[in-house]
Structures are given as structure tokens and as C-alpha cells.
Amino acid sequence: MSLHSGIPDAIAADVRHGERLEWWTLLWIGSVVVVMALVMGASQAMKSAVIEDVLSLIPAIVFLLSAHWERKRANNRFPFGYRRANSLAFLVAATALLSVGGFLIYESVTTLVRQEHPTVGGITLFGHTLWLGWLMIAALVYSIIPPLILGRIKQPVAKRINDKVLHTDALMQKADWQTGLAAIAGITGIGFGWWWADASAALFIALSIIKDAVGALRQAVAELLDGTPRALDSNAIAEDAERLIAALKARFGDVGVRLRETGRYIAAEVDCAPPAVIPSATELMGDNAWRLASLSFRPQ
């Protein structure tokens, strides 16, 4: 690893774990899309679920791309490396999550306003006619399992490597399985003649997705504007960033300290002359020393 490129040894294994999880996500969710497309028939709820699943692949793709670029060495054209690719990926992932929430709200409100009464027909298999809704529900149950498992596995990995893209993807997985449950409610509701059940459940879930997406988008914009590092799951200042500011002030007095975040890394700037002995990253940040990419002082 060089100063502006590469992945620190302290988190290299976890980053590779995150990449494997994203490859499994692409494989598993891809199979879900195929299965659901085969049985969706004319159901609007199923079409919405398929489109939502396709959009949910975006965070996994941009995470893999950003991890690839993060390893690229700095060069004359990009002397500070490509670590900001993670920041851009975070913005794309947050926008994808917002798109899913917005799409679900549009579909739900449109269905409720128009009072659309969808119908689910039958299908003949091996000489027997089945209600197509049973096949849809089976496909939806299958669509719930992968995101439920993968999302829970990704959360602790995202925390260890402080990766907001992976964390946003875990939120997307939550949106996936919640949408699947809403679609099951919708298909079941159609069977009982409750045409409004699907749209109402989807609208309730979409509001939760929008809340998560707006929070992620605010964090992504703050990161691109060189704001003080934010927490992984909120727009509050990150705890390790607050500890770093306190440690620098304790060491150099009541001086100005500015932090900004590039991807998962922190750059610190202190308003004082360079000291005779510069503290190490471990002294300042302990176990999160890998996060401190640079420490600079103002020349007198």
C-alpha cells in the first residue's frame, strides 16, 4: 500500500470478504430476477418487485468497481490515487436506494388513486390447473431469503471497514426483502379480493426506504463537499473523528483542526507549525489507525 492508493493490511481480509458477498449478491439476486420474471404474469406487484430487484444490483456493482479502483496506484494524472471512487460509489448507491423508494411510492399511489383491481389467472401444469398466485408467492419467498441473509452478513463487515457503500447495500437488501413481503401481501390480497392491500403495504415500506435513502444521500454529499467525516449509519460526526480532533487538540493546544473523508480514509489538517515529533496514527486513533491517511500542519 502507498500513501494514496491500495488497501491497508488491517482491513484487506474484510474488504475481500465484502467483495465475495457482493459477487454472491449479483449471482443470487440475478437468479431471483429470472425466477420472478418467469411467473410474474400480468401482476403489477410482481413487476414492481422485479424492477426493484434489478435496481438493487447497483450498490453491489459500484462497490466492486470502487474496491477495484481503490487498489490502483496513484500516477501523474491522478497523484492522489483513486480512493475517492468510493465516495462516488456511495453517491450512486444512495441515489439507487432513493430511486427504489421513489418508484415504489409512484406505483403505490398510482394504484390507489386509479383503484386498479388486478387479477391473477391460472396456469396448467402436467394436466392440472393451478392459481398462478401460488407460483408467484413461492417465487417471492425465494426472493426474500437471499437479501435477508446477505444484508445481515454485510452490516458487521461494513462497520469494520467503514464502508458506506456496503452499508447502503445492506439497506438495499432490507428494502428487497421488505418489498418481497409486501408483494406476498399484495398477491394474497388479490386472492381475497383486497385490491388495495399490496399498494398500501408497499407505500408504507417505501416511506421507510426513502428515509434511509435521504439520510445516505446527505452523507454522500457531505463527503464529496469535504465535510467532517460522518458516522456509518447517520449524518452525525463519526465517533473516531471526534476522538481524533480531541487527541490533536490535547497534543497541540487549542488550535484549529479540520478533517475530511475520502472514501473510508481521513485526512487531518492542524493549524500550527510542524512539530519536532509527529505523532503516529496509532497514537492518535488506536485500532482505527488505518483510517488516518494523512496529517498535515500549516507552515509558519
C-alpha positions in Angstrom: 0.0 0.0 0.0 1.3 3.5 -0.8 0.2 6.8 0.7 -2.7 7.5 -1.7 -3.5 4.0 -3.0 -4.0 0.4 -2.0 -5.9 -1.1 0.9 -4.3 -1.3 4.3 -3.4 -4.8 5.6 -5.5 -4.2 8.7 -8.7 -4.4 6.6 -7.6 -6.2 3.5 -9.2 -9.5 4.5 -12.5 -7.8 5.4 -12.6 -5.9 2.1 -12.1 -9.2 0.2 -14.9 -10.7 2.3 -17.1 -7.7 1.3 -16.3 -8.4 -2.4 -17.2 -12.0 -2.1 -20.5 -11.1 -0.5 -21.2 -8.7 -3.4 -20.4 -11.4 -6.0 -22.8 -13.7 -4.2 -25.4 -10.8 -4.2 -25.1 -10.4 -8.0 -25.4 -14.2 -8.5 -28.3 -14.8 -6.1 -30.3 -11.7 -6.8 -29.8 -12.3 -10.6 -31.4 -15.8 -10.1 -34.2 -14.1 -8.2 -34.9 -11.7 -11.1 -35.0 -14.6 -13.6 -37.4 -16.7 -11.4 -39.8 -13.8 -10.7 -39.8 -12.8 -14.4 -40.9 -16.3 -15.3 -44.0 -16.2 -13.1 -44.9 -12.5 -12.9 -47.7 -12.8 -15.5 -49.8 -9.5 -15.5 -49.3 -8.8 -11.8 -48.2 -5.2 -11.2 -46.9 -6.1 -7.8 -44.6 -8.7 -9.3 -43.4 -6.3 -12.0 -42.6 -3.7 -9.3 -40.7 -6.3 -7.3 -38.7 -7.4 -10.4 -37.8 -3.8 -11.2 -36.8 -3.1 -7.6 -34.6 -6.3 -7.6 -32.8 -5.1 -10.8 -32.2 -1.7 -9.2 -30.9 -3.3 -6.1 -27.9 -4.7 -8.0 -26.5 -1.2 -8.5 -24.9 -0.9 -5.0 -23.2 -4.3 -5.3 -21.8 -3.3 -8.7 -20.4 0.1 -7.7 -18.9 -1.4 -4.5 -16.9 -3.9 -6.6 -15.8 -1.2 -9.0 -14.8 1.2 -6.2 -12.7 -1.6 -4.5 -11.0 -2.3 -7.8 -10.2 1.4 -8.3 -9.1 1.8 -4.7 -6.2 -0.7 -5.4 -5.0 1.2 -8.4 -1.7 3.0 -7.9 -1.5 6.8 -7.9 0.0 8.2 -11.1 0.8 11.5 -12.8 -2.8 12.0 -13.9 -4.2 11.1 -10.5 -1.5 11.8 -8.0 -3.8 11.4 -5.0 -4.9 7.9 -6.2 -8.5 6.7 -6.8 -9.8 6.4 -3.2 -12.5 9.0 -3.9 -14.1 6.4 -6.2 -15.6 5.0 -3.0 -17.2 8.4 -2.4 -18.7 8.5 -5.9 -19.9 4.9 -5.5 -21.6 5.9 -2.2 -23.4 8.7 -4.0 -24.6 6.3 -6.8 -25.7 3.7 -4.2 -27.7 6.2 -2.2 -29.3 7.5 -5.4 -30.2 4.0 -6.4 -31.8 3.4 -3.0 -33.8 6.7 -3.4 -34.9 5.6 -6.8 -36.3 2.3 -5.4 -38.2 4.2 -2.7 -39.5 6.8 -5.2 -40.5 4.1 -7.7 -42.5 2.2 -5.1 -44.2 5.3 -3.9 -45.2 6.2 -7.5 -46.5 2.7 -8.2 -48.4 2.5 -4.9 -50.0 5.9 -5.1 -50.9 5.4 -8.8 -52.6 2.1 -8.0 -54.6 3.5 -5.0 -55.7 6.7 -6.9 -56.8 4.7 -10.0 -58.3 2.0 -7.8 -56.9 -0.7 -10.1 -58.3 -4.1 -9.4 -55.6 -6.6 -10.6 -56.5 -10.2 -11.4 -54.3 -13.3 -11.2 -55.3 -16.1 -13.5 -54.4 -19.8 -13.6 -51.8 -21.9 -15.3 -51.9 -25.5 -16.4 -49.1 -27.8 -15.4 -49.0 -31.5 -16.0 -52.7 -31.5 -16.7 -53.6 -29.7 -13.6 -54.7 -26.0 -13.4 -53.2 -24.0 -10.6 -53.8 -20.5 -9.4 -50.8 -18.6 -10.7 -50.7 -16.7 -7.4 -49.2 -19.8 -5.6 -46.2 -19.8 -8.0 -45.8 -16.0 -7.5 -45.8 -16.4 -3.7 -43.2 -19.3 -4.0 -41.0 -17.1 -6.2 -41.4 -14.2 -3.7 -40.5 -16.4 -0.7 -37.3 -17.3 -2.7 -36.7 -13.6 -3.3 -36.8 -12.8 0.4 -34.2 -15.4 1.6 -31.0 -14.1 -0.1 -31.3 -10.4 0.9 -32.4 -11.3 4.4 -29.2 -13.4 4.8 -26.7 -11.3 2.8 -27.9 -8.0 4.4 -27.3 -9.2 7.9 -23.8 -10.6 7.0 -22.8 -7.3 5.3 -23.6 -5.0 8.2 -20.7 -6.0 10.5 -18.3 -6.2 7.6 -19.3 -2.7 6.5 -18.7 -1.4 10.1 -15.2 -3.0 10.3 -14.0 -1.5 7.0 -16.1 1.7 7.5 -17.6 1.3 4.0 -20.7 3.4 3.4 -21.3 1.7 0.0 -21.5 -1.7 1.6 -23.7 -0.3 4.4 -26.1 1.2 1.9 -26.2 -2.1 0.0 -27.2 -3.7 3.3 -30.1 -1.2 3.5 -31.0 -2.1 -0.1 -31.2 -5.7 0.9 -33.6 -4.7 3.7 -35.6 -2.9 1.1 -35.5 -6.1 -1.1 -37.0 -8.5 1.5 -39.5 -5.9 2.8 -40.7 -5.4 -0.8 -41.0 -9.2 -1.2 -43.2 -9.4 1.9 -45.3 -6.5 0.6 -45.7 -8.3 -2.7 -46.8 -11.5 -1.0 -49.4 -9.5 0.9 -50.5 -8.0 -2.4 -50.9 -11.3 -4.1 -52.7 -12.8 -1.1 -54.9 -9.7 -1.0 -55.8 -10.2 -4.7 -56.8 -13.7 -3.8 -59.2 -12.4 -1.2 -60.4 -9.5 -3.3 -58.5 -6.8 -1.4 -57.1 -4.9 -4.3 -55.7 -2.2 -2.1 -53.6 -4.5 0.2 -50.5 -4.6 -2.0 -50.3 -0.9 -2.7 -50.9 0.1 0.9 -48.1 -2.2 2.2 -45.7 -1.1 -0.5 -46.4 2.5 0.3 -45.7 2.0 4.0 -42.4 0.3 3.2 -41.4 2.9 0.6 -41.6 5.7 3.1 -39.1 3.8 5.3 -36.8 3.3 2.3 -37.0 7.0 1.4 -36.0 7.9 4.9 -32.9 5.7 4.8 -32.1 6.9 1.2 -32.3 10.6 2.1 -30.0 10.0 5.1 -27.5 8.2 2.9 -27.7 10.9 0.3 -27.0 13.7 2.8 -23.9 11.7 4.0 -22.7 11.2 0.4 -23.0 14.9 -0.4 -21.2 15.9 2.8 -18.4 13.6 1.9 -18.0 15.0 -1.6 -18.0 18.5 -0.1 -15.1 17.6 2.2 -17.4 17.7 5.3 -16.1 16.4 8.6 -16.3 12.5 8.5 -19.8 11.2 9.2 -20.9 8.1 11.0 -21.7 5.0 9.0 -25.4 5.0 9.7 -26.3 8.6 10.2 -25.3 12.2 9.3 -23.7 12.7 12.8 -20.0 13.3 13.1 -18.2 9.9 13.3 -17.1 9.0 16.8 -13.5 8.2 15.7 -13.3 11.6 14.0 -14.4 13.4 17.2 -11.8 11.4 19.2 -9.1 12.4 16.6 -10.0 16.1 16.9 -9.8 15.8 20.7 -6.4 14.0 20.6 -4.9 16.6 18.2 -6.1 19.5 20.4 -4.8 17.8 23.5 -1.4 17.4 21.9 -1.1 20.8 20.1 -3.3 23.1 22.2 -6.4 25.0 21.3 -5.6 25.1 17.5 -7.9 24.7 14.5 -8.3 21.1 13.4 -10.0 20.2 10.1 -10.9 16.7 9.0 -12.2 15.4 5.7 -13.0 12.0 4.4 -12.0 10.3 1.2 -13.9 7.1 0.9 -13.0 5.2 4.1 -9.9 7.4 4.9 -9.5 10.5 6.9 -7.2 13.5 6.1 -6.4 15.8 9.0 -5.1 19.4 8.9 -3.8 21.2 12.0 -3.4 25.0 12.3 0.1 25.1 13.8 3.7 24.8 12.7 5.0 21.2 12.1 6.1 19.8 15.5 9.6 18.3 16.1 8.0 14.9 16.6 4.9 14.0 14.6 2.6 11.5 16.4 1.9 8.2 14.8 -1.6 7.2 13.5 -1.7 4.5 16.2 -1.1 7.1 19.0 -4.0 9.2 17.6 -6.5 6.7 16.5 -5.7 3.4 18.2 -7.2 0.4 16.4 -8.6 2.6 13.7 -5.1 3.9 12.8 -5.5 2.7 9.2 -8.2 5.3 8.7 -5.8 8.2 9.1 -4.3 8.6 5.6 -2.6 11.9 6.1 -1.8 14.5 8.8 -0.6 18.0 7.7 0.4 21.2 9.5 0.2 24.8 8.5 3.6 26.3 7.6 4.5 29.5 9.5 
